[in-house]
Amino acid sequence: MTQILQLLVGVYGLFTLIMLVVRFERGLILLVPIVPLTTYAYRSPITGLNLNNLLIYTAFSMGLLRRMGQRGPLPPATWPIITFFTFTLFSWLIGWLNYRNNSWYPYETWNWFINIERWVVYALLYFAYSFGWSPRIPVRRAFAWMLAGFFIVAAYNLIEAAWPSQYLVISGRAGGLFGQANSNGIFLASFGLLPLVFASTTRSAARRVLYWGIFVLGVYGTLFSASRTGLICLVAGLLLFTFYRSKRAFAAMAVTLCLLVPLGPLLLPKLVLERFESTVGGSEYEGFAGEFEGSTANRLVQYQAGLKLFMESPIIGQGLGGFYYRSPKYLPPGAPEVARSSHSAFLTMGVDGGILTLAGFLWLLASLARAGKRLYEEGPDEETRLLGLFLLVSMASKILANFASLEFVTGDVTAYVWISAALVSRLQGQVGVRSRVVTRPVARPAWQPRAGPEVRPPVMHG
């Protein structure tokens, strides 16, 4: 199965690469559904040189060439992105100064540069779609192809259930196309509301049933991954979506969820139920962490170590890799055998880069979420407003997920955030242009003479 997927992704990716050069707008559309399939893209022996990166670099380069011949404001998140990457490189410099004498640091530095490269690569998607999307092609079409990519990820869980993968056999959880259960669940939870957006804006009953079917398939994939974070994000996303759409629907859903909690043992699959029940199963750790199972306990003790490391240098941080090198002194015996990672994107940035990097990251997330909220509030039609709400909900899900995961920093499952943000920024620009055209007063041409005071003839009384 893996070899067949690699062959299909390779052929499709090569065709997409050609289209990016020959017909750029069509290439951008074709690029959307291949994004979740990057794990199966061709990888050369040279680190960082693979089909996925080549596609993104080509898309960014072609979009930048198109931008060079145009005028207009930069995309909304431009300066937050630049600021965040500037602080990230600064934290690497601090790390090099702190750990340059360590024999393992050169190797680890290369790994961290790869993580930085992942950030840069997917950020380039934001600029590729911001600069290169043609106004002749409706933005809805790109979201429709994004829905196709979501469907591929969700449907693959059915394939994995029919023909269990090695990951599923070992862990008992569905890793999906990403080969990792948490990434699979968080992806489906973060973008699972996109089918509901299409279902709310179509007049075709058949299509509405199709979109609802894709949504149910995404919920099944989230449950099948047994990701606690993914399930929490899915529920939070649904609550936020209904909160903005209807306060009554939000209250009804909140009450329904409260009533369904006692029925969890009857409604939830056995795999998911056992996963949640094992959270308080206890472990070999002492103290508070010992009350939870191994995975959760590992995260708790690493959170404690991360907070202590953060307090040592809260402004500039420990430098890139600081948690990896300095956490053992705050971890209990046996804990350094784990990944020595804080399992939290926010805590990792706080420890490695201090308040500077963390503030840049929060500014970036806030700018993306604000773009979706603004479009939802100011959109001229229902479809445009719902696409803005989709970005807002997906960003909220990602923020919630990354309190307990690192996939925003190192994973391949965040690319749709960048694409969605870029498309929403395009819609914002179109809405802004229309509103200025309507409300702007007509200016008097510079060459038109100023009218003098009206002179009336005298009234003759006879």
HELIX and SHEET records of a PDB file:
HELIX    1   1 THR A    2  VAL A   22  1                                  21    
HELIX    2   2 PHE A   24  ILE A   34  1                                  11    
HELIX    3   3 VAL A   35  TYR A   40  5                                   6    
HELIX    4   4 LEU A   51  MET A   68  1                                  18    
HELIX    5   5 THR A   78  TYR A   99  1                                  22    
HELIX    6   6 TYR A  105  GLY A  132  1                                  28    
HELIX    7   7 VAL A  139  ALA A  162  1                                  24    
HELIX    8   8 GLN A  166  SER A  171  1                                   6    
HELIX    9   9 GLY A  176  PHE A  178  5                                   3    
HELIX   10  10 ALA A  181  SER A  190  1                                  10    
HELIX   11  11 LEU A  194  SER A  200  1                                   7    
HELIX   12  12 ALA A  205  PHE A  224  1                                  20    
HELIX   13  13 ARG A  228  ARG A  245  1                                  18    
HELIX   14  14 LYS A  247  LEU A  260  1                                  14    
HELIX   15  15 VAL A  261  LEU A  263  5                                   3    
HELIX   16  16 GLY A  264  LEU A  267  1                                   4    
HELIX   17  17 LYS A  270  GLU A  277  1                                   8    
HELIX   18  18 SER A  278  VAL A  280  5                                   3    
HELIX   19  19 GLY A  287  GLU A  291  5                                   5    
HELIX   20  20 GLY A  294  GLU A  312  1                                  19    
HELIX   21  21 GLY A  322  ARG A  326  1                                   5    
HELIX   22  22 SER A  327  TYR A  330  5                                   4    
HELIX   23  23 ALA A  335  GLU A  337  5                                   3    
HELIX   24  24 ALA A  345  GLU A  378  1                                  34    
HELIX   25  25 GLU A  382  ALA A  401  1                                  20    
HELIX   26  26 GLU A  407  THR A  410  1                                   4    
HELIX   27  27 ALA A  415  THR A  439  1                                  25    
END                                                                             
